């Protein structure tokens, strides 16, 4: 049964980059995420964007603010998920979460391994952050626009058949389960999966 909610869908986009946050490099993460969501999500939504440095405390503060104050239902981060010393996005994400959702990171690596063997160095993860009256799904995505699209959407063959499922297909039902608004998607981009009774 569909949960009825009057909440406006709010999606947070966080690009984590030392260079982009000080203007030394043009941020490509937020535009890539915005463009993909515009093609994939058919439910009306509002976006909150943040461009910040690879600083764990700042990442944690930003994620908490987006969920607790801005009331985001979904937060997508890009950048800071490799093995380099400055890459601390997964640690910050896990620190603010109340439930870990490891399947998202596992599937992202499966998709990326189709292209590069170094996908096993990626440390993307996902969590649920819960407060007494609100909850959100927070997911770490890769830093490159091409990889963002591939992991969200999955891989299709020349005939349009899904070869490897993208992670976004599971997002709308996850948001249902944590009490968020009902999200619908464009099946040509990412077909949302729900049980028949949902």
C-alpha positions as CSV (number, residue, x, y, z in Angstrom):
1,X,0.0,0.0,0.0
2,X,1.3,3.4,-1.0
3,X,2.3,5.6,2.0
4,X,0.6,9.0,1.7
5,X,2.7,12.0,2.5
6,X,2.4,15.7,1.8
7,X,6.2,16.2,2.0
8,X,7.9,17.9,-0.9
9,X,10.6,15.7,-2.4
10,X,13.9,17.3,-1.5
11,X,17.2,16.0,-2.9
12,X,20.6,17.1,-1.7
13,X,23.6,17.2,-4.0
14,X,27.1,17.5,-2.4
15,X,30.2,17.8,-4.5
16,X,33.3,17.1,-2.4
17,X,36.5,18.6,-3.9
18,X,39.3,20.6,-2.4
19,X,40.1,22.3,-5.8
20,X,36.5,22.9,-6.9
21,X,35.5,24.3,-3.5
22,X,38.0,27.1,-3.8
23,X,37.3,27.8,-7.5
24,X,40.6,26.3,-8.8
25,X,38.7,23.7,-10.8
26,X,35.2,23.7,-12.3
27,X,32.8,21.4,-10.4
28,X,31.4,18.8,-12.7
29,X,29.7,16.6,-10.1
30,X,26.7,18.7,-9.3
31,X,25.8,19.5,-12.9
32,X,26.1,15.8,-13.8
33,X,23.9,14.8,-10.9
34,X,21.3,17.5,-11.7
35,X,21.2,16.6,-15.4
36,X,20.7,12.9,-14.6
37,X,18.0,13.5,-12.0
38,X,16.1,15.8,-14.5
39,X,16.0,12.9,-17.0
40,X,15.2,10.2,-14.5
41,X,12.9,11.5,-11.8
42,X,9.4,12.5,-12.9
43,X,8.0,13.4,-9.4
44,X,8.4,17.1,-8.7
45,X,11.4,17.8,-6.4
46,X,13.6,20.6,-5.1
47,X,17.4,20.4,-5.1
48,X,19.8,21.7,-2.4
49,X,23.4,21.9,-3.5
50,X,26.6,22.2,-1.6
51,X,30.2,22.4,-2.9
52,X,32.7,21.7,-0.1
53,X,36.3,20.6,0.6
54,X,37.6,17.1,1.5
55,X,37.4,17.8,5.2
56,X,35.7,15.2,7.3
57,X,34.1,17.5,9.8
58,X,32.7,19.8,7.1
59,X,31.3,16.8,5.2
60,X,29.6,15.5,8.4
61,X,28.2,18.9,9.2
62,X,26.9,19.3,5.6
63,X,25.2,15.9,5.6
64,X,23.6,16.5,9.0
65,X,22.4,20.0,7.9
66,X,20.9,18.7,4.6
67,X,19.0,15.9,6.4
68,X,18.0,17.6,9.7
69,X,17.5,21.2,8.6
70,X,16.9,21.2,4.9
71,X,14.8,18.0,5.3
72,X,16.3,16.2,2.3
73,X,14.9,12.7,1.6
74,X,17.8,11.7,-0.6
75,X,21.4,13.0,-0.5
76,X,23.9,12.2,-3.2
77,X,27.5,12.9,-2.7
78,X,30.2,12.8,-5.4
79,X,34.0,12.7,-4.8
80,X,36.3,11.7,-2.0
81,X,35.7,8.0,-2.1
82,X,39.1,6.6,-3.2
83,X,42.1,5.4,-1.1
84,X,44.0,8.7,-1.1
85,X,44.6,10.3,2.3
86,X,42.3,13.2,1.6
87,X,39.4,10.9,0.6
88,X,37.2,10.8,3.7
89,X,33.7,10.9,2.3
90,X,32.8,7.3,3.3
91,X,34.0,7.9,6.9
92,X,32.0,11.0,7.2
93,X,28.9,9.3,5.7
94,X,29.2,6.4,8.1
95,X,29.6,8.7,11.1
96,X,26.3,10.5,10.5
97,X,24.3,7.4,9.5
98,X,22.0,5.3,11.8
99,X,21.9,2.3,9.4
100,X,24.5,1.2,6.9
101,X,23.2,0.2,3.4
102,X,26.2,-1.6,2.0
103,X,24.4,-3.1,-1.1
104,X,24.6,0.3,-2.9
105,X,28.4,0.4,-2.7
106,X,28.7,-3.2,-3.6
107,X,26.6,-2.7,-6.8
108,X,28.4,0.4,-7.8
109,X,31.7,-1.5,-7.7
110,X,30.2,-4.3,-9.8
111,X,29.2,-1.8,-12.4
112,X,32.5,0.0,-12.5
113,X,34.5,-3.2,-12.6
114,X,33.0,-3.7,-16.1
115,X,35.2,-0.8,-17.2
116,X,38.3,-0.6,-15.0
117,X,40.0,-3.0,-12.6
118,X,40.7,-0.1,-10.2
119,X,37.0,-0.1,-9.3
120,X,37.9,-2.2,-6.3
121,X,39.7,0.8,-4.9
122,X,36.4,2.7,-4.7
123,X,34.9,2.9,-1.2
124,X,31.4,4.3,-2.0
125,X,28.8,3.4,0.6
126,X,25.3,4.4,1.6
127,X,23.5,5.0,4.9
128,X,20.1,6.0,6.3
129,X,20.1,8.9,8.7
130,X,17.2,9.0,11.1
131,X,15.9,11.7,13.4
132,X,12.8,11.3,15.6
133,X,10.5,12.7,12.8
134,X,12.5,12.3,9.5
135,X,14.8,10.0,7.6
136,X,17.0,10.2,4.5
137,X,19.0,8.0,2.3
138,X,22.6,9.2,1.8
139,X,24.7,7.7,-1.0
140,X,28.3,8.2,-2.1
141,X,28.7,8.3,-5.8
142,X,31.9,8.3,-7.9
143,X,33.5,11.6,-8.9
144,X,33.4,11.3,-12.7
145,X,30.2,12.3,-14.6
146,X,30.4,9.2,-16.8
147,X,30.7,6.9,-13.8
148,X,27.9,8.7,-12.0
149,X,25.6,8.0,-14.9
150,X,26.7,4.4,-15.2
151,X,26.3,3.6,-11.5
152,X,22.9,5.3,-11.2
153,X,21.4,4.0,-14.4
154,X,23.2,0.6,-14.9
155,X,24.4,-0.9,-18.2
156,X,22.3,-1.7,-21.2
157,X,23.1,-3.6,-24.3
158,X,22.6,-2.3,-27.9
159,X,19.0,-3.3,-27.8
160,X,18.3,-1.5,-24.6
161,X,18.1,-4.6,-22.4
162,X,19.6,-4.2,-18.9
163,X,22.9,-6.0,-18.5
164,X,23.8,-4.8,-15.0
165,X,21.2,-3.0,-12.9
166,X,21.8,0.5,-11.7
167,X,21.5,1.4,-8.1
168,X,18.8,4.1,-8.6
169,X,16.1,1.4,-9.4
170,X,16.1,0.6,-5.6
171,X,16.0,4.2,-4.4
172,X,12.3,5.0,-4.6
173,X,11.3,1.9,-2.7
174,X,14.0,2.6,-0.1
175,X,12.5,6.1,0.4
176,X,9.0,4.6,0.7
177,X,10.3,2.3,3.5
178,X,11.8,5.2,5.5
179,X,8.6,7.3,5.3
180,X,9.5,9.7,2.5
181,X,7.4,10.9,-0.5
182,X,6.5,8.6,-3.3
183,X,9.1,9.0,-6.1
184,X,8.3,8.0,-9.7
185,X,10.9,7.7,-12.4
186,X,11.2,7.6,-16.2
187,X,11.5,3.9,-17.0
188,X,13.6,4.6,-20.1
189,X,16.3,6.0,-17.8
190,X,15.8,4.0,-14.6
191,X,12.8,1.9,-13.9
192,X,11.9,2.1,-10.2
193,X,11.3,-1.4,-8.7
194,X,8.6,-1.9,-6.0
195,X,6.8,-5.0,-4.8
196,X,3.4,-5.4,-6.5
197,X,1.6,-4.4,-3.2
198,X,3.6,-1.2,-2.7
